[in-house]
Amino acid sequence: MRIDEGFRAAYRELEARMKVLAEADGDVFLPNPAPMGLVEYVFVCMEPSLGRWARSADEAQSKVEAGFRNFLSSIEDFILHFCIRQYLCAPIQRYHITDLSKGAMLVARAGVARSQRYDRWYGLLVEELDLVATSGAGIFAVGNAVAHHLERRAFPRPFTTVIHYSGLAARARAAGIVGHEDRFAEFKRSVSLQRVLATAEDVLRASAVPASFRDATLTRLAKSQLSESRQQLIFHYKRAFEAMGSSGRTWLL
């Protein structure tokens, strides 16, 4: 699909300012897959984590310069993509996944002065949504930390809070099944690792990451398992997204 050059230039300029802020914080700026135009849904997550994809800031910087992008690594990343595409987006709708702050850091450090860091990044987040989201776009806060911050800052758009896909929220995944056990048992037969991996391949190709990253990621993901906990996560997103009143099977990244 053809990308509007004015939109592309504006997004790159915003990214440049995000990079400056991330480096001022002492972190490595991790870009998101760039949207191709206005989107109907935006997902606001927390901050990029080091550890799995890079063990140090130097390794992270090297991978970013080689084309690595956010939300394109873990099986949970692609579960989110799968659920958005399968249970939320209507035909030809687009979505964008972003973080409130965009400097990659270790999980152990992420909770330190998080509120102050989010305050520093909040203005750029509002600019990002003003640029990429349609006026009536559905906004999702992924996790309570993001939701609480948006509420505290009187975020100007309505938003819906959904569970974070991190394994640290595993208890919340299980809690979401309570009262829906029969539906969940039936639902489990409708999803498979192969379907999630097919989405992963589509997303990686659409995101234009280097082939070496794409192939290595798909090889690693093929060794994953769609555990009971991950099935619970998918079920949670399915219920939340279908409650929005829109579902489809065709999408654009």
N, C-alpha and C positions, 0 to 999 in steps of 0.2 A: 504494500500500500504506500502511496506517495505521502511523504511527510511535508507539512507546511514549513518552509524555510524560516519564516518569522518565528514560528513556534519553536523550532529547533534552536535557533539563535538565542531566544529568551531562556530556554531551559539550560543551555550551556552557560549562559551568563550567571544564572542562579546557582548552578553547580560550582562555578568558580568561587562564588562567595561562600558556599558551604565548605569547600575545601580549605579556604582561609580560616574559617572558624574552627574546623576540626583540628587543623595544625596548631592554632592558637591554644587549643585545649590540650595539646600534646598527644593527639591521636592521629591515626591514619584515616583519611577520608575514604569511605567505601561507597562508590556510586551505586545507585539502583539501576536496573534496566530502564532505559529512557522510554517514556510513553511516545507513541507515534502521533498523538493528537489528544484532543479533549477526551476525558474518560467519564464514565457514568458511576464508577465506584472507586473509592480510595480506602486503603487499609493502612492505618497508622500504627506501626509497631514501636518498639522501645529504642534500642540501639544495637548496632552490629556487634557481634561477639567474636573475639579471637579465640583460638584454641583448636577447633576442628580443622579449619581451612588454612590457618596460619598460626605458627607457634610463637611468633615474635612480630614486632612492628616492622622490622626490616623485611621479613618474609612477606608480610601483608602488603607492604608498599610495592615490592617486586611483583607480586601477583596482580595487584590492581593495575600497575603499569602495563602488564602483559594482557589485560582485558578481563580479569575476574570481576564479577559483579555480585551484588547482594541478592539474597533470596533465591539463589540458584545452586545450593550446595547440599543441604540435608534432606533426608526423606520427609521431615516435617515441613520444610519449605515447600516441597512439591505436593504434599497433602493439602496445604492451603491453596496452592494453584489449582489442584484438581477440584477441590470443593467449590471454589469460586466459579470455575468453568462449568462444572457439572450441575450445580444447584442454585446458582445466583444469576449469572449473566444471561440476558436474553440475546437473540440473534443480533450480531454485529456490534454488540456493546463491548466497551473496553474497560479495563481496570488498571489501577496503579497501586503498587505496594511500596511503602516508604517507612522510614524510621523517624521518630521525633528528633533524636539527635543522631548524627551520621558519622561520628568518629568511632572506629572499631576499637574495642577494649576487652580485657579479660572479664569474665562474669563476676569474679570476686571484687573487681573495682567498680563495676557498673552501678552498684547501689550507693556508692560514696558520693555525697552531694548531688544526687540525681536531680532533685527539685531545682537546684540552682543551675545545673547544666541544662535542664529542659527549658528554664526561663531564657537562657542565652540563645537557644535554638528556636524558641516559639515563633518569633517573628518570621524567620525563614520558612517555617512550616506553613504559616498562613499564606505567605507569598507563593509557596509551592502549590498549595491547593487552589489559590486564586488563578494560577496559571494553567494547571492541568485538569481541574475538575469542572464539569458543567455546573450551572447555577443550582440545579436540583440534584446533584450527585449524592448517592448514598455514601456516607462516611462511617467507617467502622474503627473504633478504638480497640486494638488487639491487646487485651490485658488491662487489669484494673489500674496499674501505675499510669498508663497513658490516659485512661478515662478520667482519673482523679485530677491529673494535671490540666486536661482540657476544661474540665468543670471549674477548676480554680481560676483559670485564666478567662473564663466566660467566652469560650470558643464560639465564634459567630454562626456556626452551622449546627444543625441537629446531627447527632451521631448515635450509633448503636454500639454497645460494648459486647465483645465476644471473647471467649477464652483464648489465652495465648497458647500457641502451638508447642511451646517448650515442654520437654519432659518434666520440668520442675512443677508443671501444673497437672501432673498425672492424677492427683486426688480429685481435682475439679472435673476431669474427664469422667471418672467413675461416678461422681456425684450426679452428673448430668443424665445418667442412665436410670437412676432411681425413679420408679413410676412408669418407666417406658421399656421394661425388660422384654416384653413380648415383641414389641416393634423392633427393638434392637436385635433380637435373635433372628428375626426375619430379614432385617436390613443387612446383616453380616454376609448373607449369601449373595448380595448384589454388588459387592466391591471385592477387588482383588489387587494384589501388588502389581500385576501386569497392567491394569488400567491406570494406576498411578504412574508407573514407569512410562507408559505411552504419553501421558501428559507431560512428564518430565522431558522427554525427548522433544516434544513439540515446543515447549517453553524455551528450552536451551537453543533450539534452532532459530526461533523467532527473536531471541535476545541477541543473536549474532556473537556469542562468546567464541573464543578461539576453539577450533576443533579439538585440540589437545585437552582443554578443560572439559568440553562437552563429553568426549569419549571416556575420560577418566572418571567423570561424575557418574555417567550411566553404568560403567563397570562396577563402581563402588555401590551404587544404589541397588544393583541387581542382587547383591548379597544381603540386602535388608530383609526384614520380615514385617508383614502387616499384622503386628501383634494385636491382642485384645485391646490394649490401651490405645493404640493408634486407630483401631476401628471405632472405639468410643469417641475419639477426637473427630473423626469424619462424621459420625452420627450427630455429634453436637453441632458442627458447622452446617450440616444438612438441615437440621431443624431450624437453626437461626436464620439461614439464608432463605429457605422456603417461606419462612414467616414474613419475609419482605414482600411477598406476593409476586415475585418474578423468578422464572426459571427458564432454562434453555440449554441448547446443546451446541451453539455456534458462538464463536467469540473472536476477539482480536486482542492482542497484548499491547 
